[in-house]
């Protein structure tokens, strides 16, 4: 369904790839997201993404909210 699509996202930051260090010092977040799009024909499309991410390591913090709003028009 284009208006409402659930999903799952994961973000990680290991720092220097040649010397990543212990996992407890890396940032890793994961959680559920909702994405969707609303057609505003003939004026384009409005897309959104919103999610709540949980910190998986002590360096990640407890949680984060991620959102994005995009207006797309073809010309």
Backbone torsions as a table, in degrees:
resi	resn	phi	psi	omega
1	UNK	NA	120.4	-174.3
2	UNK	-64.9	-26.9	-177.2
3	UNK	-75.5	-29.4	-173.0
4	UNK	-147.7	113.3	179.9
5	UNK	-135.8	112.5	178.8
6	UNK	-76.6	156.6	179.0
7	UNK	-161.8	-170.7	-178.2
8	UNK	-140.8	135.7	179.3
9	UNK	-128.0	152.1	178.3
10	UNK	-135.4	134.3	176.3
11	UNK	-128.5	138.9	178.4
12	UNK	-142.1	151.2	176.8
13	UNK	-139.4	109.3	-177.7
14	UNK	-98.1	-0.5	-179.8
15	UNK	79.6	-132.7	-179.3
16	UNK	-71.4	119.4	-176.3
17	UNK	-64.7	-28.1	180.0
18	UNK	-80.5	-23.6	178.1
19	UNK	-138.2	75.1	-172.5
20	UNK	-67.2	-24.3	-178.9
21	UNK	77.3	-179.9	-178.8
22	UNK	-68.3	151.9	-178.4
23	UNK	-60.9	-30.2	-178.8
24	UNK	-68.1	-16.6	178.4
25	UNK	-100.8	5.6	178.3
26	UNK	-101.4	155.7	178.2
27	UNK	-97.1	124.2	177.3
28	UNK	-139.6	127.2	179.3
29	UNK	-132.5	144.9	178.6
30	UNK	-151.0	152.4	177.0
31	UNK	172.3	177.0	-178.9
32	UNK	-77.3	149.2	176.9
33	UNK	-137.0	156.3	172.6
34	UNK	-121.3	134.4	177.0
35	UNK	-129.4	158.0	178.0
36	UNK	-176.1	173.6	180.0
37	UNK	-147.3	142.8	178.2
38	UNK	-120.7	122.3	178.4
39	UNK	-75.5	132.6	176.7
40	UNK	-121.1	42.4	-175.2
41	UNK	-55.9	139.3	0.3
42	UNK	-89.4	16.5	-172.8
43	UNK	-94.2	0.7	177.6
44	UNK	123.1	-153.7	-174.9
45	UNK	-143.2	140.9	176.1
46	UNK	-107.5	123.1	-179.0
47	UNK	-114.8	147.8	178.0
48	UNK	-140.5	155.4	172.6
49	UNK	-143.5	132.9	175.8
50	UNK	-144.4	138.5	-178.7
51	UNK	-153.1	159.7	176.1
52	UNK	-120.2	115.6	-175.2
53	UNK	-107.1	137.8	179.1
54	UNK	-101.2	138.0	176.0
55	UNK	-72.6	132.7	-177.3
56	UNK	-102.0	-12.2	179.7
57	UNK	-133.4	161.9	179.1
58	UNK	-59.6	-29.8	-179.4
59	UNK	-79.0	-9.2	-174.7
60	UNK	-85.4	-17.9	-170.4
61	UNK	86.4	169.6	-175.3
62	UNK	-75.2	-44.2	-177.1
63	UNK	-163.0	168.8	178.5
64	UNK	-152.9	146.9	173.2
65	UNK	-104.3	131.2	179.7
66	UNK	-119.1	130.6	177.2
67	UNK	-144.9	156.1	179.5
68	UNK	-153.7	136.1	177.5
69	UNK	-128.6	130.4	-174.1
70	UNK	-137.2	135.8	173.3
71	UNK	-109.7	123.5	-176.3
72	UNK	-116.4	129.8	177.2
73	UNK	-134.8	135.8	179.3
74	UNK	-100.9	131.9	177.3
75	UNK	-140.9	NA	NA
